Amino acid sequence: MTEKYGHVAKLDGGIMGVSLPDALYISDPLALHAILVRDENLFRESTEFAGLFGIVHHGDGVASVYGTEHKRQRKLMDQAFTPSRVAKLTPLFHTISRQLQTSLETEILERPGQSIDILDHFTRTALELISQGGLGHTFNSFDRDSKEFVRFYWALTSVLPLASGLFLVLPYLDAWRKIRPEWVRKLLAGLVSYLPWACARHFKTAVDAMHPIYAELVENKKAVFARGGAEALEQTATGGKDLLTILLKSNWAAREEDKLADDSILANISSIVHGGQETTSGSLARFISVMAADPSLQTRLRDEIRQAKQNKGGDDLNFTELNGLSILDAVCREVFRIYSPVTFVWRQTIEDTTIPLQFPVRDPHSGTETRDLFIAKGTPVYLGLSAANRSTAIWGPDASEFKPERWLGKDASPGNPDKIKLPGIYSNMMTFLGGGRSCPGYRFAMLEIKLILASLLLSFSFEQASEIIDWKLGITITPYVRGREDEGAKVPVLVHLL
């Protein structure tokens, strides 16, 4: 994209006859740094974003607050995602991985020689990883008769697609959330169920299906703590290592002025579950698709993992050992660079400002070049994460090629030949954003993916099925079987027992 349109492009405003301001699509490294780090308070999530996610998550989490409140919430969130705390989840993740293996083995034996929808298995796996590791709760996702899984998963995966059908009212949702007194807003919200607008009714049903679960889990943990203190929480199923327990304990121990209200805790844990489930399942499916197309890559990875297990006497690999698998690490970095699950994010400019550019732009009228970009107040700005990750100006002429070896060897650190620095928090790429609003759970995500892949490759081999998969752009990248899009997201592959 950058080769055709450059690292700054203007998008003409207007949709469906509605006049909208022109927008900017930006993937320039210095501009991204200014927007995400230097001037992050000048480039905020849009009113539409704040309103929508405030309703979905029943409160204002770290993604939709600013200034002192953002720092207060982010400080608490970061405590839950330290390397040492994420590492303690490794045994739990191994248990879930074994459930996944059993599920795959069962389907292979029941349907020999037939392709398997690996996305369905990863959907269940990702929900268990984030629900058990994040909430200390199981939805019994591997039980095909689990009504709790079906209901919660429908709500989790439907709420944002349904929100796209509310396009015309999105700008007013933030104002809706501020209606006082609160009972008036709740009364009006109840009337949505009777509107002759199916999309709005289903959206409300999805939101209402998720929030009570989070609220009940918080109340249950508070009750356990009240009866027996922190030691009682450590006697729960996760040993008190789940993110919700850590968040609550950290909040209870914080200074009074730093404590968060329960609705902020709920909003943050809701956003963690929502963001973590879909991106993890889709990313795992993408990894398997890549490996199914390259048997030699599978062999290299399998040999590395098998050797590491042998060196440990066959025991499960821990957090540090998984991160020490250099080929697996290189493959993970390259897949996340090439196939970022979120391709762009949206910001609104709240005041006039000028930002620097790494790559100069040429004025179409005068022909002069400039390394400064003036952005007027109110301008929508789209940050091209995938465009930056694939830019040949940043990553070299082979930027669009899948080459894990670019991350191997003594010169691999930045991953690009000219050492151009992007502000991304992970491996000089934009996949997990950067700055104070970067993804706090990227270590959690990397552990999930490395552990699941390492476990599967020792038990199975993967081969491309005959179906063609189209990965389509939405809020995230979603895979569909060509010609069978009405069946929903699927990734068929041939899976063989080793």
N, C-alpha and C positions, 0 to 999 in steps of 0.2 A: 504493500500500500504506500509506504513512504517513498518508494522509487517513482511512483506515478504522481502522487500529490504532495510530496514533501512531508516535513515533520510538523507543519502547521497548515491546516486546511480550513477554509470557511464553508460552513454548511448553511444553505439557504433555509430561512425559517418558513413556517407554514405547513399545515397538514390538514387534509380533508376540508380545504377551503378556509381553515382558521388561520388568521395571521399571527405568526409568532416571531420573536426576534431571531436574527441570524445567530448561529452558534459557531464555535471553534472546535476543531478536532486536533488535539495536540499530543505529539509523542516525542518532542524535542527534550533531551536530557536536562538541560539547564532550566527550561520552562517547567518541566515536571517537578524539579527540585523546588522551584519558587512556589508552585501551587501547593505541593504536598508538605513542604518543610518550612521554608522561609516565611511564606505568607499564607499559611493554612487557614487562618481566621478570615481571610478575604475571599476564600473560595470554599463555600459551604455546600453541604448537601442541599438539594433543592427543597423548596416548600412542599412539593409533591412527595419527595422522598421522606421528609420528616413526618408528614401527616400519615402517609401509608404505613410506614414502619412503626410509628407510634401506636397505630391501631392494631397492627398485626401482633406486636410484642406487648401491648397493654402498658406502655410507658416509654420514657425516654432513656435509652441505653447509651453506651459510650459512642455509638456511631452517629448519634443525632444531637449531642450536646457539645458545647464549646467553652473555651476559657477555663476558669477555675473548676467548673463542674466537670468538664472533660478530663482535666488532670486528675481530679479526685477519683473519678470512676476508672480511668485507665490505670492508675496506680494500683487499685485493688485487683483489676483484671490481670495485670502483669504478674501479680503474686501467685496466681493460679497456674500460670503457664511457664514457670521457670523450668530450666532443663531438669533439675533434680526432681521436681514434682511430676513432670511429664514422664520421666523415666520410671517412676514408681507404678505407672499404669501398665507397664510391659507385661507382667504376668497375667493381668486381666485380659489384655489384648490377645495373648497367646491362647487363652481359653476360648475366646470368641472365634479365633482363627480355626481352631479345631472343630468348632461347630460348623463353620463354613465348609471345611473339608468333608465332614460327614454328609452335609447337605449335597455337595457336588457328587460325591461317591454314590449316594443313593440314586440321584437322577441318572448318572452314567449307567448304572446297572439296570435301572428301570427302562431306559430308552437307548439301548446300545446302538452306536453308529449314527445317532441323530445329533443335530446341533443343539446347544444349550444356550439359553438366554443368560449370559453371564452377568448382565446388568441387573437382572432380578436378584441374583444371589448377592451381588455387591450392594444393592439397595438395602437388603435385610442386614447384611454385615455392617454397613456404615451406620445404620440406625442403632444397632446394638452397641457399636463402638462409642458413638456419641451419647447414647442414652445411659449406658452403664458407666462409661468413663466421665461423662459430663454431669449426669443427674443422679447416678447411683440407683438406676431403675431399669428394669428390662421390659420391653414390649413383646417378649417371646417371638421375636421376628422370624425365627427359623421354623416355627410351628405354623404350618399352612392353614390351620384352623383358628389362628389367633385373631379374634375379632378386634382386640385392642390394637394390634398392629395395623389391620386393614383401615380402621377408622382414623387412627392418628396419622398414618402414612398418607392417606388420601388428603387430609387437612394440610399436612406439611407440604406436600408437593402441588396442591391445587391452589393454595391461597394467592400466590403471586401471579400465575397465569390468569386466574379470575380477576385479579386487580387490573390487568391490562384492559379488561372490558369496562372498567370504571374510568377510562381515560378522561372523560369530560368533567368528572367531579373530583379528580385527584387534587387539583389546586386548592380545593376548599376543605380537604380533610384535616389539615392542621388547625384551621379555625374551628372546625367541628369539635376537635378534641379539647378546645379551651372554653367550650360552653359551660357556664356556671349558672345556677347550682348544678352539681353533678347529677342529681336525680332527673333533671330535665333532659340531660344528654342521654342517660340510660333509657328514659321513656321513649325518646325519639329513636334511639337505636333499636328498641324492641319493635318499633313499627316497620323497620326494614323487612322483617320476616313476612309482611303482608303486602309488600310492593309487587306490582306486576312486572318485575324486572328480575329475571332468573339469576343473572350474574351477581347482582347485589345480594340476593337471598343466599346463594351458595357461598359467596365470600363471607358473609356473617356466620354461616354454619361452620365454615372451616376455622375461622378465628375463635369461635366459641368452643370448638372441640379441643383446642390446644391449651388455652390459658388455664382452665381448671386443673389440668394435670400438673402444670408447673406450680401453681399456687398450693395444691395439696402436698406436693413433695416438699416445698419450703416449710409449710406448717408442720409436717411430720418430723422434719429434721429439727425444727425449733422445739418440738415437744420432746424428742429424744434428748436434746441438749438440756432442756429444763429438768428432766428426770435424773440424768446422770452425767451432765457436763461433756467435755470434749472426749473423755475416755469412752463414754457410751456411743458416741458417733464412730469411734474407731472399731466398735464391735459390729457395725453394720456390714452388709454384703461386700462393699468395696473397701472395707477397712478405713473408711474416712478419707480415701484418696481421690474420690470423684470431685470434679470441679465445683459443683454446687456446694458441697460440704466445705471445701477450702475457701470459697468466696464468703460463705456465711461466717466461718470461724475468723477469717481475716477481718470481716466487717465488725464482728462483735468485739474484736481486740483493738480496733482502731480508736483513735482519739475521737471524742464526741463530735468535733467539727468535721471529721473525715468520714463519719459513718454514712452509709447510704440507706435510703428508705427501701422497704421490701419491694415496692414496684420497680425501683431501679435494678435491684438484684434480679427480679423476674424478667425484666426487659432484656437484660444482658444474657441471661442463661437461655432465653428464648432465641435470641439472635445467634448464639453459639450453636444451638441445635439446628436451627434453620440453615445457617450457612455451612455448617460442617457436614451435614448429611448428604446434601445434593452434590456438593463439589467433590466429596470423597468418593461417592459411588461412581460418578461420572469419570473422575480421574482414574480410578482403578480399572474401569472398563476400557478407557483409552490405553492404559498401559498394556493390558492383555491384547488389545487389537494390534498394537505396535509389535509386541513379541510374537503374536500368531503369524505375522507377516515375515518374521525373521528367525527361523529355527536356530541359526548359528548364535544369535544373541541370547536366545534361551539357554543354549548349551554353556556359553561363557558365564552367564549369571548362575546357572545351576552348579557349575563346577566351583565357583567362588563361594557360594553359600554352603555347599556340601563340605568343602575343605574347612571352613570356619566352624561348622558343627562338629566335624571330626576332631579338630583341635581342642574342642571343649568337651570331648567325651560323649557327644550326642545330645547334650543339654540344650535347652532353648537359648537363643542368642538374646542378650540384654540390649538395652538402649545404646550403650557405647559400642558394643560389638556390631550391631546393625549399622551404625553410622560409620564404622570402620571398613565396611565392604565397598571398596573404591569403585568397582564396576557398577554395582547396584546404585550407588550414590550418583555416578555420572549419568546413568540412564534416567534416574529420577529428575535430575536437574534439566536434562535435555527435553524430556517429555513436558515438564512444566514450562520450559521456555517456549517450545514450539506450540504446545497445546494448552495454553492458559485457559482454565475453566470459565473464567470471567474475562471477556475481551476488552471491556472499557468500563469506566465509572463516570458519573455525571456530577458536575459541580456548578454552582451558581455564583457569579461574581457580585459581591455585595457593595463594592465601591470601585471607582476608577483606579486603575493601577497600571504599571508598566513592569514587564518581566523580561529577563534576559533570554537570549537564544544561543544554543550551541552551534546551530547551523543557520546561517543568515537566510532571510527571506527577501525576495525581490518585489518591489512595488510594481504592480502591473501597469500603472500609469506612467510613472517617471523612469522606471527601470533601475532605480538605485537600490542597493542592498542595505539591510539594516540587521543589527543583532539585538534590537529591542522591540518588544511587541506591546503596544498599548491595548488594554482590554477595558471596555467601558462597563460601568455598573449595569447589572442586569443581564450581562451576556452569559448564556449557557456555555459551559466548557466541558467537552468530552475528553477524558484522558485515555488515549489509545494504548492500553497495556500490551495487547498482542502486537500492535504495530511497532512499539518500541522493542519488544522481544525479538522481532524478526527483521529489524532494520539492517540493511547491508552496510549503511554508514557506521553503525555501531558494532555489528557482529561479523562484518566481512562479507565477501561475495557469496559464501556458502550459508548465509543466515537462514535461508528457508529449508536447508537440508537437515535431516535428523542425524546428528553426528555426536554420539556420547563421548567420543574420544577428545572433543574439544575441552572437556572437563578433566582429562587425565594428563598427568605429567607436571613438571615443575612450573611451567608457564600458564597453567590452566586457571589460576585463581579468579581473574575477572571474567574469564570465558570469552573475551573478545580481543582481537588482535591489537587494536589501537588504545586499549586501556581507557576507553570512554566510560565515565562513571554515571550510571543511572542511580536514582535515589531509592531503589527497591531494597527492602529489608532482607531479601533472600537472594544470594548468588548474583548480584548485579543485574537482576531482572525485575520486572514490574508485576509479576504474578500475584504476589502477596502485598502489593502496594508498598508505601514507604512513609517515613515520618511518623508523627504522633497518631495517625489514623491507619497505620498499617495493621495487617491481620495479627491479632495477639496470639492466635492459636496455630501459627504455622508449624511450630515444632510438634504439636499434637498431630497435625495432619501428616507430617513427614513420617512420624513414628508409625501411624496407622498404615500408611501405604507401604513403607519398607517392610514392615513386619508381615503384612498380608502377602505381599509378593514373594518374600523369602520363604514363607511357609508353603505357598501353593506350588512354587517351582520345584520343590523337593518331592511332591506327590503327583504332579500332573504335567503333561505337555499340552501345548495349545496350537491349534491349526485353524487357518482361515476357513470359514464356512462359505457356501456358494452365494449367500445373500450379500448384497451390496449395502453398506452402511453410509448414510448421509448424516454428517454432524451439522445440525442446524443452529443458527444463532438465535438465541432468545435472551433472557436475563443471564442464563448460563448457556453453554454449548450442549445441545441435547441430541443423542443419536436416534435415528429412525431407520428402519429397513425400507429401502427404496421400493415404492409401489405398495407398501403396506403401512403407510403413515398412520392410518386410522387405528392401528393396533396399539399405538402409543410407543414410548421409547423402548427400544430393544437393541441388544448387541449379541446376535447369535455367533457362537464359535464352536468348533469341535474340540472337545476336551477328552484326553486319554489318560488313563491311570498308568503310572510308571511301575 
